[in-house]
Amino acid sequence: MRSRPSSSAAFRWAGLLAAAVLAIASARAAEKGKPALRRTAEPVLSCGALANLRLLMRDTRGDPAAIAALFADPKADHLGCAMTPADRIEGVADRVTIGGTPYSCLKVKDSAVCRWAEAH
């Protein structure tokens, strides 16, 4: 006849199993919450201030051609916005959603401040 494991051994195994389940669940939740960083060669429209990004997007209606025309005009007010090369982006420093639109503040190489962009 087999002997049953002691209750302390059963509790220990249950604790280890629970810890493993929690670790897996936490990892999956963290993965779902991670922003998808764009790994394209295309530059990203970013601004030093979120309000300026929102103004630029409102004024151009988010139209890439209108944004390009604005940046091509040296007399236009670019509101501190620029096209940031994708290879300079190191990650996301902060996130916010306003009016249903998600925004990310991007960490940029060799910069102490993040730059705001629409999250995709």
Z-matrix of the N, CA and C atoms (Angstrom, degrees):
N
C 1 1.424
C 2 1.515 1 110.51
N 3 1.312 2 114.88 1 139.68
C 4 1.458 3 119.44 2 178.04
C 5 1.501 4 110.59 3 -84.66
N 6 1.286 5 115.01 4 141.16
C 7 1.461 6 117.38 5 176.88
C 8 1.523 7 109.07 6 -89.87
N 9 1.289 8 115.35 7 147.91
C 10 1.462 9 120.96 8 178.71
C 11 1.522 10 108.83 9 -78.77
N 12 1.322 11 116.93 10 146.51
C 13 1.458 12 118.68 11 177.88
C 14 1.519 13 109.67 12 -66.08
N 15 1.290 14 115.08 13 151.57
C 16 1.460 15 118.77 14 179.33
C 17 1.520 16 109.45 15 -64.46
N 18 1.328 17 116.10 16 158.54
C 19 1.459 18 120.05 17 -177.57
C 20 1.526 19 111.18 18 -64.06
N 21 1.334 20 117.66 19 -32.28
C 22 1.471 21 118.71 20 179.18
C 23 1.526 22 110.54 21 -67.40
N 24 1.333 23 117.85 22 -36.94
C 25 1.463 24 120.75 23 177.33
C 26 1.523 25 110.06 24 -67.36
N 27 1.321 26 117.15 25 -39.32
C 28 1.467 27 120.98 26 178.61
C 29 1.524 28 110.28 27 -64.11
N 30 1.328 29 116.91 28 -41.94
C 31 1.463 30 120.40 29 178.57
C 32 1.532 31 110.84 30 -65.16
N 33 1.317 32 115.50 31 -38.59
C 34 1.462 33 119.85 32 179.69
C 35 1.526 34 109.94 33 -63.33
N 36 1.350 35 117.52 34 -45.88
C 37 1.460 36 121.03 35 178.32
C 38 1.521 37 111.24 36 -64.11
N 39 1.307 38 116.90 37 -39.92
C 40 1.467 39 120.46 38 178.74
C 41 1.527 40 110.11 39 -63.72
N 42 1.323 41 116.33 40 -40.23
C 43 1.464 42 120.49 41 178.26
C 44 1.515 43 112.19 42 -64.53
N 45 1.346 44 116.09 43 -42.64
C 46 1.460 45 119.94 44 178.22
C 47 1.524 46 111.33 45 -64.59
N 48 1.330 47 116.03 46 -41.08
C 49 1.458 48 120.50 47 178.80
C 50 1.526 49 110.45 48 -64.11
N 51 1.328 50 116.93 49 -44.36
C 52 1.465 51 121.02 50 179.38
C 53 1.527 52 110.53 51 -62.83
N 54 1.323 53 117.37 52 -41.17
C 55 1.464 54 121.01 53 179.19
C 56 1.526 55 110.68 54 -63.25
N 57 1.339 56 116.21 55 -41.02
C 58 1.461 57 119.97 56 179.41
C 59 1.525 58 111.08 57 -65.32
N 60 1.334 59 116.65 58 -42.98
C 61 1.467 60 120.92 59 179.03
C 62 1.525 61 110.01 60 -62.87
N 63 1.330 62 117.29 61 -43.91
C 64 1.463 63 120.62 62 178.91
C 65 1.525 64 111.42 63 -64.38
N 66 1.309 65 117.85 64 -38.89
C 67 1.465 66 121.05 65 179.34
C 68 1.525 67 110.77 66 -64.20
N 69 1.328 68 116.52 67 -43.03
C 70 1.463 69 120.55 68 178.88
C 71 1.521 70 110.31 69 -65.47
N 72 1.327 71 117.23 70 -44.63
C 73 1.466 72 121.05 71 179.74
C 74 1.526 73 110.80 72 -62.96
N 75 1.324 74 117.15 73 -40.91
C 76 1.466 75 120.78 74 179.35
C 77 1.523 76 110.95 75 -65.15
N 78 1.320 77 116.42 76 -41.72
C 79 1.466 78 120.10 77 179.80
C 80 1.520 79 110.64 78 -63.89
N 81 1.328 80 116.81 79 -42.22
C 82 1.467 81 119.72 80 179.34
C 83 1.517 82 111.08 81 -66.14
N 84 1.329 83 117.52 82 -41.37
C 85 1.463 84 120.97 83 178.73
C 86 1.524 85 110.40 84 -63.85
N 87 1.319 86 116.81 85 -40.11
C 88 1.464 87 120.63 86 179.20
C 89 1.526 88 110.58 87 -65.28
N 90 1.335 89 116.46 88 -39.22
C 91 1.463 90 119.97 89 179.48
C 92 1.515 91 110.84 90 -64.96
N 93 1.341 92 117.19 91 -39.44
C 94 1.460 93 120.41 92 179.43
C 95 1.517 94 110.73 93 -66.58
N 96 1.319 95 117.41 94 -33.54
C 97 1.452 96 121.39 95 -177.64
C 98 1.516 97 114.14 96 -81.96
N 99 1.314 98 117.06 97 -10.23
C 100 1.462 99 120.10 98 -178.61
C 101 1.523 100 109.68 99 -72.71
N 102 1.324 101 116.60 100 137.36
C 103 1.458 102 118.22 101 175.63
C 104 1.524 103 109.92 102 -73.63
N 105 1.291 104 115.37 103 146.04
C 106 1.456 105 119.79 104 177.39
C 107 1.521 106 107.87 105 -84.08
N 108 1.299 107 116.66 106 110.09
C 109 1.459 108 120.26 107 178.38
C 110 1.516 109 108.75 108 -78.46
N 111 1.294 110 115.11 109 133.97
C 112 1.450 111 119.14 110 178.75
C 113 1.516 112 108.78 111 -75.06
N 114 1.298 113 116.39 112 127.18
C 115 1.461 114 121.67 113 -179.97
C 116 1.530 115 109.26 114 -108.68
N 117 1.317 116 116.34 115 41.61
C 118 1.452 117 119.40 116 178.85
C 119 1.516 118 108.92 117 -98.95
N 120 1.307 119 115.69 118 167.77
C 121 1.457 120 120.45 119 177.89
C 122 1.525 121 110.95 120 -83.06
N 123 1.331 122 117.24 121 -7.69
C 124 1.458 123 120.97 122 -178.01
C 125 1.526 124 110.82 123 -70.70
N 126 1.343 125 116.75 124 137.53
C 127 1.458 126 119.01 125 175.26
C 128 1.529 127 110.51 126 -68.73
N 129 1.319 128 115.39 127 158.49
C 130 1.462 129 121.99 128 -176.72
C 131 1.520 130 108.78 129 -113.36
N 132 1.332 131 116.63 130 131.07
C 133 1.462 132 121.12 131 175.48
C 134 1.518 133 108.08 132 -67.81
N 135 1.332 134 116.73 133 123.02
C 136 1.459 135 120.28 134 -179.74
C 137 1.522 136 109.73 135 -143.19
N 138 1.332 137 114.87 136 154.17
C 139 1.462 138 121.61 137 -179.25
C 140 1.522 139 108.94 138 -134.93
N 141 1.317 140 115.46 139 152.57
C 142 1.456 141 120.46 140 178.20
C 143 1.519 142 112.59 141 -68.64
N 144 1.329 143 117.05 142 -26.57
C 145 1.466 144 121.66 143 179.68
C 146 1.524 145 109.70 144 -124.79
N 147 1.309 146 116.35 145 135.39
C 148 1.462 147 121.11 146 179.90
C 149 1.523 148 111.00 147 -60.75
N 150 1.326 149 117.59 148 -39.04
C 151 1.470 150 120.45 149 179.41
C 152 1.528 151 110.67 150 -59.82
N 153 1.326 152 117.27 151 -39.50
C 154 1.463 153 120.36 152 179.46
C 155 1.520 154 111.71 153 -67.94
N 156 1.316 155 117.16 154 -37.78
C 157 1.465 156 120.37 155 176.06
C 158 1.520 157 109.98 156 -61.82
N 159 1.320 158 116.31 157 -44.53
C 160 1.470 159 120.14 158 179.77
C 161 1.525 160 111.27 159 -63.80
N 162 1.341 161 117.58 160 -39.46
C 163 1.471 162 121.12 161 176.99
C 164 1.524 163 110.67 162 -63.24
N 165 1.320 164 117.15 163 -46.49
C 166 1.456 165 121.21 164 -179.56
C 167 1.527 166 110.68 165 -61.55
N 168 1.323 167 116.80 166 -43.47
C 169 1.467 168 120.33 167 179.97
C 170 1.528 169 110.80 168 -66.73
N 171 1.324 170 117.31 169 -35.89
C 172 1.468 171 120.54 170 178.02
C 173 1.525 172 109.90 171 -67.51
N 174 1.336 173 116.52 172 -47.80
C 175 1.464 174 120.74 173 -176.51
C 176 1.525 175 112.88 174 -65.54
N 177 1.315 176 117.95 175 -32.29
C 178 1.472 177 121.69 176 -178.99
C 179 1.531 178 112.19 177 -100.42
N 180 1.320 179 115.87 178 -2.63
C 181 1.477 180 122.62 179 -175.33
C 182 1.533 181 111.16 180 55.97
N 183 1.327 182 116.04 181 25.27
C 184 1.461 183 120.92 182 178.40
C 185 1.512 184 114.21 183 71.18
N 186 1.330 185 117.11 184 10.96
C 187 1.461 186 121.86 185 -178.38
C 188 1.533 187 109.93 186 -75.77
N 189 1.331 188 117.85 187 119.02
C 190 1.469 189 120.32 188 -178.47
C 191 1.530 190 113.13 189 -56.85
N 192 1.334 191 117.81 190 -36.29
C 193 1.466 192 120.37 191 179.80
C 194 1.528 193 110.58 192 -66.79
N 195 1.328 194 116.88 193 -40.11
C 196 1.468 195 120.70 194 178.75
C 197 1.525 196 110.78 195 -67.45
N 198 1.323 197 116.59 196 -37.97
C 199 1.469 198 120.66 197 178.02
C 200 1.527 199 109.65 198 -65.74
N 201 1.329 200 117.18 199 -43.71
C 202 1.469 201 121.29 200 178.85
C 203 1.525 202 110.38 201 -62.24
N 204 1.340 203 117.13 202 -41.30
C 205 1.467 204 120.69 203 178.75
C 206 1.519 205 110.76 204 -63.89
N 207 1.320 206 116.87 205 -39.65
C 208 1.463 207 120.87 206 178.50
C 209 1.527 208 110.61 207 -62.17
N 210 1.326 209 116.96 208 -46.05
C 211 1.463 210 120.65 209 -179.52
C 212 1.533 211 111.90 210 -69.78
N 213 1.329 212 117.66 211 -26.61
C 214 1.465 213 121.10 212 179.32
C 215 1.528 214 111.70 213 -74.39
N 216 1.332 215 117.00 214 -22.29
C 217 1.465 216 121.50 215 -178.97
C 218 1.529 217 109.53 216 -86.15
N 219 1.339 218 118.14 217 110.64
C 220 1.467 219 119.94 218 -177.56
C 221 1.529 220 113.64 219 -67.28
N 222 1.333 221 117.46 220 -18.79
C 223 1.467 222 120.46 221 -179.48
C 224 1.526 223 112.48 222 -91.01
N 225 1.317 224 117.25 223 -9.82
C 226 1.469 225 121.11 224 -178.34
C 227 1.521 226 110.46 225 -73.98
N 228 1.323 227 115.48 226 150.93
C 229 1.466 228 121.00 227 175.42
C 230 1.524 229 107.58 228 -84.28
N 231 1.299 230 116.23 229 112.36
C 232 1.465 231 121.24 230 -178.47
C 233 1.519 232 112.14 231 -84.91
N 234 1.329 233 117.04 232 -1.89
C 235 1.468 234 123.08 233 177.11
C 236 1.528 235 112.58 234 58.32
N 237 1.314 236 117.39 235 27.18
C 238 1.466 237 119.99 236 -179.49
C 239 1.519 238 112.77 237 74.19
N 240 1.317 239 115.94 238 17.26
C 241 1.465 240 120.90 239 -179.44
C 242 1.527 241 109.45 240 -99.58
N 243 1.306 242 116.04 241 155.52
C 244 1.462 243 121.84 242 -179.88
C 245 1.520 244 108.76 243 -158.89
N 246 1.314 245 114.55 244 166.22
C 247 1.454 246 120.22 245 173.51
C 248 1.527 247 106.73 246 -89.78
N 249 1.328 248 116.06 247 114.35
C 250 1.462 249 121.86 248 -178.07
C 251 1.526 250 109.04 249 -92.34
N 252 1.333 251 118.17 250 123.45
C 253 1.469 252 119.94 251 178.64
C 254 1.533 253 110.89 252 -58.22
N 255 1.316 254 115.75 253 136.64
C 256 1.469 255 121.01 254 -176.91
C 257 1.527 256 112.34 255 -59.70
N 258 1.322 257 117.48 256 -31.56
C 259 1.467 258 119.28 257 -178.76
C 260 1.531 259 112.86 258 -73.71
N 261 1.329 260 118.10 259 -7.89
C 262 1.462 261 122.07 260 177.07
C 263 1.526 262 111.77 261 -92.03
N 264 1.325 263 116.83 262 -11.42
C 265 1.463 264 121.17 263 -177.24
C 266 1.524 265 109.42 264 -85.12
N 267 1.344 266 115.30 265 124.67
C 268 1.467 267 120.72 266 -177.44
C 269 1.516 268 113.37 267 -101.39
N 270 1.301 269 118.27 268 -16.06
C 271 1.455 270 120.35 269 -178.28
C 272 1.515 271 110.77 270 158.06
N 273 1.326 272 115.27 271 -165.16
C 274 1.462 273 121.83 272 -177.60
C 275 1.522 274 109.08 273 -112.48
N 276 1.325 275 116.12 274 127.16
C 277 1.464 276 121.37 275 179.49
C 278 1.520 277 111.72 276 -92.83
N 279 1.329 278 116.76 277 -31.45
C 280 1.463 279 120.87 278 -176.19
C 281 1.519 280 108.81 279 -155.97
N 282 1.327 281 115.83 280 159.76
C 283 1.467 282 121.84 281 178.89
C 284 1.514 283 109.09 282 -139.91
N 285 1.330 284 115.29 283 150.41
C 286 1.457 285 120.51 284 174.36
C 287 1.530 286 107.17 285 -156.20
N 288 1.324 287 116.10 286 151.30
C 289 1.456 288 121.46 287 174.03
C 290 1.518 289 107.43 288 -121.61
N 291 1.325 290 116.22 289 126.64
C 292 1.461 291 121.73 290 179.26
C 293 1.518 292 107.68 291 -126.32
N 294 1.319 293 116.35 292 124.37
C 295 1.458 294 120.37 293 179.01
C 296 1.510 295 113.38 294 57.92
N 297 1.320 296 117.40 295 30.39
C 298 1.453 297 121.99 296 179.27
C 299 1.526 298 114.32 297 85.73
N 300 1.320 299 117.59 298 -5.00
C 301 1.465 300 121.09 299 178.93
C 302 1.521 301 109.51 300 -99.28
N 303 1.337 302 117.23 301 122.15
C 304 1.470 303 119.73 302 179.24
C 305 1.531 304 111.26 303 -83.75
N 306 1.322 305 114.79 304 140.10
C 307 1.464 306 121.96 305 177.38
C 308 1.524 307 108.69 306 -127.19
N 309 1.334 308 115.71 307 148.95
C 310 1.465 309 121.82 308 176.12
C 311 1.515 310 108.47 309 -126.16
N 312 1.323 311 115.58 310 140.54
C 313 1.458 312 120.18 311 172.45
C 314 1.527 313 105.90 312 -97.82
N 315 1.306 314 115.68 313 112.59
C 316 1.460 315 122.48 314 -171.27
C 317 1.522 316 112.20 315 -88.26
N 318 1.328 317 115.24 316 134.43
C 319 1.465 318 120.75 317 172.49
C 320 1.524 319 106.92 318 -76.07
N 321 1.322 320 115.48 319 127.90
C 322 1.460 321 120.60 320 -178.74
C 323 1.528 322 108.59 321 -115.01
N 324 1.321 323 116.44 322 136.08
C 325 1.470 324 121.69 323 179.96
C 326 1.520 325 110.78 324 -52.94
N 327 1.325 326 115.61 325 140.55
C 328 1.469 327 123.53 326 176.62
C 329 1.526 328 113.24 327 59.55
N 330 1.319 329 117.48 328 28.90
C 331 1.463 330 121.50 329 177.96
C 332 1.521 331 109.34 330 -135.00
N 333 1.319 332 115.37 331 140.46
C 334 1.464 333 119.93 332 179.39
C 335 1.523 334 111.80 333 -87.69
N 336 1.325 335 117.27 334 -14.41
C 337 1.465 336 120.55 335 -178.96
C 338 1.520 337 109.71 336 -113.04
N 339 1.318 338 115.33 337 149.63
C 340 1.461 339 119.39 338 177.54
C 341 1.526 340 109.09 339 -88.46
N 342 1.320 341 116.08 340 163.82
C 343 1.465 342 122.22 341 179.29
C 344 1.513 343 108.65 342 -122.46
N 345 1.331 344 115.85 343 134.72
C 346 1.456 345 122.02 344 -175.75
C 347 1.519 346 111.73 345 -81.65
N 348 1.328 347 115.29 346 139.27
C 349 1.459 348 122.78 347 177.86
C 350 1.520 349 107.93 348 -147.15
N 351 1.331 350 115.86 349 157.43
C 352 1.459 351 118.55 350 173.42
C 353 1.520 352 107.95 351 -69.40
N 354 1.316 353 116.30 352 134.66
C 355 1.469 354 121.27 353 179.23
C 356 1.522 355 108.92 354 -80.25
N 357 1.316 356 115.64 355 140.95
C 358 1.476 357 120.55 356 178.55
C 359 1.495 358 109.62 357 -127.53
